[in-house]
Every structure is written in structure tokens, then in C-alpha cells.
Amino acid sequence: MSSCSRVALVTGANKGIGFAIARDLCRQFSGDVVLTARDAARGQAAVQQLQAEGLSPRFHLLDIDDLQSIRALRDFLRKQYGGLNVLVNNAGVAFTDGDPTPFDIQAEVTLKTNFFATRNVCIELLPIIKPHGRVVNVSCSAGAKALENCSEDLQEKFRCETLTEEGLVDLMKKFVEDTKNEVHEREGWPNSAYGVSKLGVTVLSRILAQRLDEKRKADRILLNACCPESMKMDMAGAYSSRTAEEGAETPVYLALLPPDASDPHGQLVQDKVVQNW
């Protein structure tokens, strides 16, 4: 591959919304699409499924919980393409309702992947994003709900425009520690480890976007968070979750913002509309 070739990468893309995002990018993105998964067999199976549809994704192993795996991917992108044009951070974990795992363990595991590992991907890959690149961090409306259910003091901290990345990391660590000490409710936290993890992703996106403006403003890189799982009403008036294909629409929209676009940037976007939160 030439270092002039364009490339888009989707993490956690062997199933669900990640797979649908990769499929849409294969159809619409002018360049290579790299589908990643932490399980090689499942990742290759996803690639073969898209190939059967006449599409041509590439596969690369990526376990976002493994820093060396992230760095191996970074080195591959640097060598093969000279960097990265589009990054969609979709990989994540969630415990099912009624899972008997103790809440403090759920909190530790969920934040390790959804927040801390996603942050590691950003730390390693943002420096190789090419000018006019696009970064999309897949968040969730559960993050906004978690913010609503935080104490006023915590809400103020998360909404503060001067909150630093280090300060956000400290808040995420405190949540995990408070769950271990069984004081998280008393300390103003909601009972949703997944929600808090996605709240962290949303706020991290705002902070990273501000940093891009400070350090690489001329590159016109746009970085946003998005909620892909908006609800729809059927003909009977009942609500149901969107399909993965429908959920992929907003992440793909953000990934393919035109080169001359200047916004959205550092925002939370749902149904292609910036959300106030």
C-alpha cells in the first residue's frame, strides 16, 4: 500500500453496530476500510461475510484492552498508509441486565474497556490522524442518562469546560473505587457502570477535541462522540430499538464529514443532530 492511500478503521467491527459501520464505510469511503476485532476467527468471518456482498475490507487484530495490540495496529497503519484518515472507536463491553457479577466488578471491567482502553486507542492513534481526518467515539444515550442521575456536584464537574483529561481520569477512577467501597451512591454516582463509562467517553471526546484545536488546528481534524442507538416508533405506537444498520447512520455521517467541514467538533451527536447535555 502507498502512504498516499486513504484508510478508515473501525474497532470492535465483527458484529452489531461496528459491523454495520464497517459495511457502510466499505460502500461509501474512498479508500481502504480496516475491520478490527479481538478474536481473529470472528474478525475474518466478518470480512468474509462482507466479501460475499462484493465489498473489500481488510482485517487487523485489535484487542483494545492490550496496549501492545494497539501499538501494533498503529505501527501497521503508519507503515502501510503513513497514518489514518478515519477512526471509529466502537469497541466496548456491557453486562446484561440481571447479571450476577458484583457491581464493583462490573464497574472495574466496564470502565477498563469502554473508557480507559478507548482512551489508550486515542492516545496512540490521534498522533497519526492525517489532516482533515475524522474521529468518531461511539458513546450512548445511557451516558447522558448517567449524567442526569449524578449529584449536582458531579454534574458540574463533568460539564465544566476547563475539566482536564487528568481530572476526568481521576473521576473515572473514583467511581470504580467508590463502588469497591460500596459508597458510590452516597458519593453521588448513578447505578450504571455502563452509563458512567459512556459519560466518560463523551466528556473525553470534548477534551480531546479542544486539544486538537490547540495543537493541530490547521489540520482541521474533527472529533465527536455519538449516540447510535436512538429509539424509533412503530406503526402501533410502540418503541423499539433501532437495527444495527440504522444505528450506523450517525457514526458513518460523522466519519464522512466533508474535508471543508468545521463542525460538529467536540460534540455529542444523535440522529445527526448535536445534543445539549
N, C-alpha and C positions, 0 to 999 in steps of 0.2 A: 504494500500500500504506500501511496505517496503521502508525504506530510501535508500536502495541499488538500487531500481528501477530507470531506466533511464526515463527522461521525456523531451519532446520538447514542446515549447509553441509558438503559432502564434497569434499576436494581429490583430484585425480587420479581422477575418478569416471567416466571414459568407458569403462573396461574393467575386467575382473578383479574383485578383491575390492571396489574402490572403487565400481564399478558396482552390485555386489550390495548393498553397504551403502546406496547411494542408493535402490535399488529397495525395500528393506525399510523405509527411513525414509519413503518415499512412502506405503507401506501403513500404517505404524504411528504416525508422528509427527503430532501435532495442530498443523499449521501448514505453511508452505511449505518445500520442500526445494530447495536450490540445488546443482546438479551443476556442478562446475568441471572444466576441462581446459585444457591449454596450447595445444591445437590446436582452433580454433573449429569446423572442419568435423567433427572426430571427436566433439567435445562435443555439437554439435547433432544428430548422428546418434544418439548415445546417448539424448538427450532424446526424439527421435522414436520410438526403439525402446520406451521406457517409455510414451510417449503411446499407442502402438499396443496396449499392455497395459492401457490405461484409467487410467493414472497421470498426474500433472500436475507434473512437476519444472520448475524454472526453470534456465536456463543462464547462467553468467557465466564469461568468460575469466579464467584464472589460470595464470600461469607462476611457480611459487614461487621460481625462480632469479632473478626480476626483482622487485626491491624496489618499483618503481613500480607493477607489476602487482598486488602485494599491497595496496599503499595505495589503488589504485583500487577494489579489491574492498571494502576497509574503508570507504571513503567511500560506496560504493553501499549497504552494509549499514546504515550509520549513517543515511543519508538515507531509505532505503526502510522500514527496520524499527526504527530507533532503537537498533540493536545486534544481538546474535547470541545465540541460545539454545543451539545445539548446534554444536560444531566437531569434525569428524573429520579429522585430519591423516593422510591416506592416501598422498598423492603421494610417489613415490620412484623410484629407478633401481637397476638391478642389472646387472652384466656377466654374461654366460652363462659356464658352465664351458668352459674351453679358449679363451676369448677371447685373442687375441694381444697385446692392448693391454698395454704395460708396467705392472707392478704399481703403480708410483708414480703413474702417470696414472690408473689405476683408483681408487686411494685418493683422489686430489685430486677427481676428478669425483664419486665416490660420496658423499664426506663433504660436498662443496659442496651437493648437493641434499638428501640424506637427513638430515643433521644441521644444517648452517648455514642452509639455506633453510627447513627446518621450524622452526628456532628463530626466524627472521625472521617467519614467519607468526604464531607465538605472541606475539612482541613487539608486532606490530601489532594483532592481533585479541583478545588476552586483555583489554585495557582496555575493550573494548566488549561483553564477555560479560555478559549480564544475570543478575540474581540467580537462583539455582537452575539456572544454566547447567551444561552438561556438555561437557567437552573430552576427546577420545579421540585419543591419539597411537598410530598403528599401528606397533608395533615388530616383533620377530621372535624366535623361539627361537634364531636364529643369534647374536643379541646376547648371550644368556645363555651360549651355547657359546663365544663370543669371550672373555667374562669368565673362564670356566674355563681358557682357554688363555693368558691373560695371566700374567705373572710375579706372584709373591706381592705384590711391592711395588705393582704396578699394581692388582691386585685390591683391596688395602687402600685405595688412593686412591679407586677408583670406589665402593667400599662405604661410604666414610666419610660419616656423616650430616651433617658440617659442610662437605662439599665445596661450594664456591660455584659459581654459574654461570660466573663468570670463570675459576675453576680448571678447570672442565670444558672450557670453550672452549680453554684452554691445552693440555689433554691431547689434545684432538682435533687441534689444530694441530701438536702434537709428533708425533703418529702420522704425519701427512702428511709432515712434514719428515723424519722418520726413514726413511720409505720412499724419499724422494728421495735421501737419503744412503746408502741400502742398509744401514741399521743397525737396522731395526725389530725383527728377530728378536733381535739382541743386546740391544736395549733392553727386551725382554720382551713385545713385541706379537705377536699371532697373525697368520697369513697369510690374513686375511679382511677386506678393506676393507668389505664389506657388513656383516659381523658387528660390526666396530668402530663403524660408523655407527649401527647399531641399538642397540648398547650405549649409545652417546651419547644416543639418543632416550629410552631407558628411564631413564637417570640424570637427564636434563634434566627429564623428567616429575616425578620425585621432588622435584627442586629447585623447579620452578615451583609444585607443589602446596604446598610449605612456604611459599613466598612469598605465595600466595593466602591461606593461613591467617593470615599476619602482617598483610596489608594489607586483605583483604576477607572476613574470617571470617564476618561477618554475612550475606554474600551466599550462603553455602552452595553455592558452586561446587565441583564435583567434577572432578578432572583425573586421568586414569590413562593408562598405556600398556597395550597388549595384544598378545598373540601370536595371530594369526588362523589360522595355518597348521598347527595340530595334526594329528597323523597318526591315521589310522583303520585298523583291521584288517578285511580282507575275510573272506568265509566260508572261504577256503582258508588263512587264517592269514598271508597276505602283507600288508605295509604299503603303503599308497598315500596320496598327498597328498589333502587334502580339496578338495572343489569350492569355487569362489568363494562359492556360496550358503551352504555350511556354514561357510566361513571368516568370513563376515559376521556370524555369530550373536553372538560375543562383543563386537565393536565396537558393534553395534546395542544389545545388552544394556546396555553402559556408557553409550551415548548416551541411553538412555531410562530411566535410573535415576529412580525417583520423586522428586518435589520434597522430600519429607521425609527422604530418604536421607542418611546421614552418612558412609557408606563403601560400597565401597572409595574411597580417595583417596590419590594419590601412589604407587599400587601397579602392579605388573606382573600382568596378569590373563590367564589362559589357560583356555579351556573354562569361563568364568565363575567361575573359582577363582583366588584370589590366590596368586601363586607366591613362594616363598622363593628368593632368589638372592644 
